[in-house]
Amino acid sequence: MNASIRSYELPLPGLREDNPRDFLAALGLLRLVAYQWPESFPKLSWSEEKGLPTLSLASTLPDDWGKDLWRLLLEWKVSECNPFGHGKIEMIAPEAFRLLLSSESKRSPVHARFYPALSAQIPHDQMGRRSEFIIESASRSVLNGINSLLGLKLTVIDVAGDFAGTGSRYEVANTSRWNPAEFQSAAYMAPDPEKTNLRDHRSLNVFALLGLTFYPAVDTSRGRRTAGMSRAGGGLCFSWPTWACPLTAEELASLLHHPSIHSGMADAAELKGIGVFQVWRSRKFKQNGENLYFSKAKPSF
């Protein structure tokens, strides 16, 4: 950024660097702010000392920026091009995405990134349709869960409070299970955890799904894989970096998929050379051979 341009900072203390859901929510916020207020030229960075993110801006956002973004999402929900209105992701036909992407009047630039990323989560393999990143099942539909979290058109929640960690918590269901807090062992609970919904800052789950726009699928020698997912941790895991230098969405698109971040043997010196001070890894695992979750993240070095 030009030194003559004043920089404003928006701290996001409600997010943790070691929580995959929070990391994706930070990416989703960056994407949406860049779309809604391009003149703010938002950049994202993380504090090495506190592990908390900050948006750096060339101009201040409106006082009610969180409510404005939520209203935008509600407008999309009731529009002909509702990105969250397709039911179960694993059952969406590719033609549905193709039709939406072919009409510029029905989509925004965010839609143009979101639909291919969502479609990339349902590649075909010998086991049928599956997703590496999004956890669904016979009884779980993530997009239906997002529609439920958005609520009614007139219901505007405290998005800014959620990102600040001061917002109210609500029961959430049908999430992508990117928040490790969703795994609750039955050994430590009186009721059956299957019948106990997590109370969470609900807008963070919506923004996390928008963070998926940074993670398309790529073709590899072993078939189609989602960028960001690898077996660097001994099993299928999501790896992400934290960095101190504020970066735009376009700059992050390159950094997030740097091979060193997804290598089984993280080289601290090499990573620091590209501005990364830590790489976090969250493993995708099954509880009792059935329900999938993402584990608490661990630093790679």
C-alpha positions as CSV (number, residue, x, y, z in Angstrom):
1,M,0.0,0.0,0.0
2,N,1.2,3.5,-0.8
3,A,2.7,5.1,2.3
4,S,0.6,8.2,1.8
5,I,-2.6,6.2,2.2
6,R,-3.7,6.1,5.8
7,S,-4.3,2.6,7.2
8,Y,-7.2,1.7,9.5
9,E,-7.2,-1.5,11.5
10,L,-10.2,-3.7,12.4
11,P,-9.1,-6.2,15.1
12,L,-11.0,-9.5,15.1
13,P,-10.3,-10.9,18.6
14,G,-13.2,-13.3,18.4
15,L,-11.2,-15.6,16.1
16,R,-8.4,-18.0,17.0
17,E,-5.5,-18.9,14.7
18,D,-5.7,-22.6,15.7
19,N,-9.4,-23.1,14.9
20,P,-10.1,-24.1,11.2
21,R,-13.6,-22.6,11.3
22,D,-12.2,-19.3,12.6
23,F,-9.5,-19.2,10.0
24,L,-12.0,-19.8,7.2
25,A,-14.4,-17.1,8.7
26,A,-11.5,-14.6,8.5
27,L,-11.1,-15.5,4.8
28,G,-14.8,-15.2,4.2
29,L,-14.9,-11.7,5.9
30,L,-12.0,-10.6,3.8
31,R,-13.7,-11.8,0.6
32,L,-17.0,-10.1,1.4
33,V,-15.5,-6.8,2.6
34,A,-13.4,-6.6,-0.6
35,Y,-16.6,-7.1,-2.6
36,Q,-18.9,-4.7,-0.7
37,W,-16.4,-1.9,-0.1
38,P,-13.6,-2.3,-2.7
39,E,-12.3,1.2,-1.9
40,S,-11.4,0.0,1.6
41,F,-8.7,-2.3,0.0
42,P,-8.8,-4.8,2.8
43,K,-5.8,-6.9,3.8
44,L,-5.6,-9.7,6.4
45,S,-2.8,-10.5,8.8
46,W,-2.2,-12.3,12.1
47,S,-0.5,-11.3,15.3
48,E,2.5,-13.6,16.0
49,E,2.3,-12.7,19.7
50,K,-1.5,-13.1,20.3
51,G,-2.5,-15.4,17.4
52,L,-5.4,-13.0,16.5
53,P,-6.3,-11.6,13.0
54,T,-6.7,-8.0,11.9
55,L,-8.2,-6.4,8.8
56,S,-6.1,-3.5,7.5
57,L,-8.2,-1.0,5.5
58,A,-7.4,2.0,3.4
59,S,-10.7,3.6,4.6
60,T,-13.0,3.0,7.5
61,L,-16.1,0.8,7.1
62,P,-19.6,2.0,8.0
63,D,-20.4,1.9,11.7
64,D,-22.9,-0.9,11.1
65,W,-20.6,-2.9,8.7
66,G,-21.5,-6.2,10.2
67,K,-25.3,-5.6,9.8
68,D,-24.7,-4.4,6.3
69,L,-22.9,-7.6,5.4
70,W,-25.6,-9.7,7.0
71,R,-28.3,-7.8,5.1
72,L,-26.3,-8.6,1.9
73,L,-26.3,-12.3,2.7
74,L,-30.1,-12.1,3.4
75,E,-30.7,-10.4,0.0
76,W,-28.8,-13.3,-1.6
77,K,-30.8,-15.8,0.3
78,V,-34.1,-14.6,-1.1
79,S,-32.7,-13.9,-4.6
80,E,-33.0,-16.1,-7.7
81,C,-29.3,-16.8,-7.3
82,N,-29.3,-17.9,-3.6
83,P,-25.9,-19.5,-3.1
84,F,-27.2,-21.4,-0.1
85,G,-30.4,-22.8,-1.5
86,H,-29.3,-26.0,-3.2
87,G,-29.9,-28.5,-0.4
88,K,-27.4,-31.3,0.1
89,I,-24.1,-30.4,-1.5
90,E,-23.3,-33.9,-2.5
91,M,-26.5,-34.2,-4.5
92,I,-26.2,-31.0,-6.5
93,A,-25.9,-31.6,-10.3
94,P,-23.0,-29.8,-12.0
95,E,-25.5,-28.4,-14.5
96,A,-27.1,-26.3,-11.7
97,F,-23.8,-24.4,-11.1
98,R,-23.2,-24.1,-14.9
99,L,-26.6,-22.5,-15.4
100,L,-26.0,-19.9,-12.6
101,L,-22.5,-19.1,-13.8
102,S,-23.6,-18.6,-17.4
103,S,-25.9,-15.6,-16.5
104,E,-24.0,-12.6,-15.2
105,S,-27.2,-10.9,-14.2
106,K,-27.9,-13.5,-11.6
107,R,-24.5,-13.5,-9.8
108,S,-21.9,-11.3,-8.2
109,P,-18.1,-11.8,-8.3
110,V,-18.4,-13.6,-5.0
111,H,-20.9,-16.0,-6.5
112,A,-18.5,-16.6,-9.4
113,R,-15.9,-17.8,-6.9
114,F,-18.3,-19.5,-4.5
115,Y,-20.1,-21.8,-7.0
116,P,-16.9,-23.4,-8.5
117,A,-15.5,-23.9,-5.0
118,L,-18.7,-25.5,-3.9
119,S,-19.0,-27.6,-7.0
120,A,-15.4,-28.7,-6.5
121,Q,-16.4,-30.3,-3.2
122,I,-18.5,-33.0,-5.0
123,P,-16.1,-34.8,-7.4
124,H,-16.9,-38.3,-8.6
125,D,-14.8,-41.3,-7.5
126,Q,-15.3,-45.1,-7.2
127,M,-17.2,-44.5,-3.9
128,G,-19.6,-42.1,-5.5
129,R,-19.8,-38.4,-4.7
130,R,-17.9,-37.1,-1.7
131,S,-16.3,-34.0,-0.2
132,E,-12.9,-33.8,1.4
133,F,-13.6,-30.5,3.1
134,I,-17.4,-30.4,3.9
135,I,-18.9,-33.0,6.2
136,E,-22.4,-34.2,5.2
137,S,-24.3,-37.4,5.8
138,A,-27.7,-38.9,5.1
139,S,-29.2,-36.7,7.7
140,R,-27.0,-33.6,7.4
141,S,-27.2,-30.8,4.8
142,V,-24.7,-28.0,5.3
143,L,-26.5,-25.6,2.9
144,N,-29.8,-26.2,4.7
145,G,-27.9,-25.4,8.0
146,I,-26.6,-22.1,6.5
147,N,-30.1,-21.2,5.4
148,S,-31.3,-21.8,8.9
149,L,-28.5,-19.8,10.4
150,L,-29.4,-16.8,8.2
151,G,-33.0,-16.9,9.6
152,L,-35.7,-14.5,8.4
153,K,-35.0,-11.6,6.1
154,L,-35.7,-9.1,8.8
155,T,-33.5,-10.8,11.4
156,V,-30.1,-9.0,11.5
157,I,-27.7,-10.3,14.1
158,D,-24.5,-8.8,15.6
159,V,-21.9,-9.9,13.1
160,A,-19.4,-7.4,14.4
161,G,-19.9,-8.8,17.9
162,D,-19.3,-12.3,16.7
163,F,-16.0,-11.4,15.2
164,A,-15.1,-9.4,18.3
165,G,-16.1,-12.4,20.5
166,T,-18.8,-10.5,22.3
167,G,-21.9,-11.6,20.3
168,S,-24.6,-14.0,21.6
169,R,-24.3,-17.7,21.1
170,Y,-27.1,-19.7,19.5
171,E,-27.7,-23.4,18.9
172,V,-26.3,-24.4,15.5
173,A,-26.8,-27.6,13.5
174,N,-25.9,-29.0,10.1
175,T,-22.6,-27.1,10.1
176,S,-19.5,-28.1,8.2
177,R,-18.0,-29.2,11.5
178,W,-14.9,-27.1,10.9
179,N,-15.1,-26.0,14.6
180,P,-13.3,-28.6,16.7
181,A,-15.6,-27.7,19.6
182,E,-18.4,-29.6,17.8
183,F,-16.7,-32.9,18.8
184,Q,-18.0,-33.8,22.3
185,S,-17.0,-37.2,23.6
186,A,-19.9,-39.1,25.2
187,A,-17.6,-40.1,28.0
188,Y,-17.6,-36.6,29.3
189,M,-21.2,-35.7,28.9
190,A,-24.4,-36.6,30.7
191,P,-26.7,-36.5,27.7
192,D,-26.1,-38.2,24.3
193,P,-23.9,-35.7,22.3
194,E,-25.7,-36.7,19.2
195,K,-28.8,-35.0,20.7
196,T,-27.0,-31.9,22.0
197,N,-26.5,-29.0,19.6
198,L,-23.4,-26.8,20.0
199,R,-24.0,-23.1,21.0
200,D,-21.9,-20.9,18.8
201,H,-21.5,-17.5,17.2
202,R,-23.6,-18.4,14.2
203,S,-22.4,-15.8,11.7
204,L,-18.9,-17.3,11.9
205,N,-20.2,-20.5,10.3
206,V,-21.7,-18.6,7.4
207,F,-18.6,-16.6,6.7
208,A,-16.5,-19.8,7.0
209,L,-18.4,-21.3,4.1
210,L,-17.6,-18.2,2.1
211,G,-14.0,-18.8,3.0
212,L,-14.2,-21.9,0.8
213,T,-13.8,-19.5,-2.2
214,F,-10.1,-19.7,-1.5
215,Y,-10.0,-23.5,-1.8
216,P,-10.9,-24.8,-5.3
217,A,-10.3,-28.4,-6.4
218,V,-7.2,-29.3,-8.4
219,D,-6.3,-32.3,-10.5
220,T,-3.4,-34.4,-9.3
221,S,-1.8,-37.7,-10.3
222,R,-4.1,-39.3,-7.7
223,G,-7.3,-37.7,-8.9
224,R,-9.1,-34.5,-7.9
225,R,-8.2,-33.1,-4.5
226,T,-9.2,-29.9,-2.7
227,A,-6.4,-27.4,-2.3
228,G,-5.6,-27.1,1.3
229,M,-6.3,-30.7,2.1
230,S,-3.4,-33.2,2.3
231,R,-2.0,-36.1,4.2
232,A,0.9,-34.2,5.6
233,G,-0.2,-35.0,9.2
234,G,-0.4,-38.7,8.7
235,G,-4.1,-38.6,7.8
236,L,-6.3,-36.3,5.8
237,C,-5.9,-32.9,7.2
238,F,-6.5,-29.2,6.5
239,S,-3.3,-27.1,6.7
240,W,-3.3,-23.3,6.9
241,P,-0.6,-20.6,7.5
242,T,-0.6,-17.5,9.7
243,W,1.4,-14.5,8.6
244,A,2.2,-11.0,9.9
245,C,2.3,-8.9,6.7
246,P,-1.2,-7.7,5.6
247,L,-2.2,-9.4,2.4
248,T,-5.1,-8.9,-0.1
249,A,-7.4,-11.7,-1.2
250,E,-5.5,-12.0,-4.5
251,E,-2.1,-12.3,-2.7
252,L,-3.5,-14.9,-0.3
253,A,-4.7,-17.0,-3.2
254,S,-1.1,-17.8,-3.9
255,L,0.2,-18.1,-0.3
256,L,-2.5,-20.5,0.9
257,H,-1.5,-23.1,-1.6
258,H,2.3,-22.8,-1.4
259,P,3.7,-26.4,-1.4
260,S,5.8,-25.8,1.7
261,I,2.6,-25.3,3.8
262,H,1.3,-28.7,2.8
263,S,4.6,-30.6,3.0
264,G,4.8,-33.4,5.5
265,M,8.1,-31.9,6.9
266,A,7.5,-28.2,7.5
267,D,10.7,-26.2,7.0
268,A,10.5,-23.2,9.4
269,A,13.3,-21.3,7.7
270,E,11.7,-21.7,4.3
271,L,8.2,-20.7,5.5
272,K,9.5,-17.7,7.3
273,G,11.2,-16.7,4.1
274,I,7.8,-16.4,2.5
275,G,6.4,-14.5,5.5
276,V,4.7,-17.4,7.3
277,F,5.4,-17.7,11.0
278,Q,3.3,-20.8,11.7
279,V,1.4,-23.6,9.9
280,W,-1.5,-25.2,11.6
281,R,-3.0,-28.6,10.9
282,S,-6.4,-30.0,11.8
283,R,-7.0,-33.7,11.1
284,K,-10.3,-35.0,9.8
285,F,-11.3,-38.0,11.9
286,K,-14.1,-40.4,12.7
287,Q,-15.8,-40.9,16.0
288,N,-16.5,-44.6,16.6
289,G,-16.0,-45.2,12.9
290,E,-19.1,-43.1,12.0
291,N,-19.3,-39.4,12.5
292,L,-16.6,-37.1,11.0
293,Y,-15.1,-34.1,12.7
294,F,-12.1,-31.8,12.5
295,S,-9.6,-32.1,15.3
296,K,-8.0,-29.4,17.4
297,A,-5.2,-27.9,15.3
298,K,-1.6,-28.4,16.1
299,P,1.4,-26.3,15.1
300,S,3.6,-28.0,12.5
301,F,6.9,-26.6,14.0
